[in-house]
Amino acid sequence: MYRREGLESIEVARRAAEIASDKQASDIVLLDIRGLCDFAQFFVICSADTERQMSTVLYEVEQQLGKDGISPLHREGASDSGWVLLDYGDVIVHVFSSEAREYYRLERLWSGAVPVLRIQ
């Protein structure tokens, strides 16, 4: 199980969702994907209205979790692509533009996941 600085995976996921909310990300969803895949336990999915907002959300998630001693193992994508993924091991944070989120529809793809949190 993923642990850094005593935080459990669910706590890391909730913290990432809260940080995204603080930076005005929209339609934030925390999904429990345990039992559906073996590469992660939780997805945090959110949308940003502009590239600048997406960059801000990503920066703050990395900075604030970094203060807790948690660094991403991998980062994929760029704000101008409409989708960036931060891989924290058991927690994967997806930040989308509205258009990219509608195109990829991760919530639909992972429809068997258990929604833990939704912040409109």
Order of alpha helices (4+ residues) and beta strands (2+ residues): alpha-beta-beta-alpha-beta-beta-beta-alpha-alpha-beta
